[in-house]
Amino acid sequence: MPVALAVVDPRDLTVKWHNDHALSLFPEPHPGEGFTGKCLVDLLPLAKALGVIAKLREVARTGEPYHMTTHVVSAAEDGLTLSASAYRLHSGELLLVTGTPHR
């Protein structure tokens, strides 16, 4: 299973680096640099409302990893499971790891 990776600056939650698999998580095209330099809040507008942004800030503050698994039900993709984890690196940056959605 492909794994999407991103390194995020904990101060402003901008993406510093991501692998190519991370591009598949977002519907709109991201030419050239992908979404490097963009803020997670802008890329994932529902993340704040769902409490994910607060959890990422907590990981940055405490160093305690965060793991989530959610069941996605939509008209197009019924019954998908999405898992994601966030870790604080020794540098203080956040490493986000997300598996490709699967049934």
Summary of the structure (lengths in Angstrom):
residues: 103
radius of gyration: 13.4
end to end distance: 11.9
largest distance: 41.2
contacts: 262
relative contact order: 0.24
helix: 23%
strand: 37%
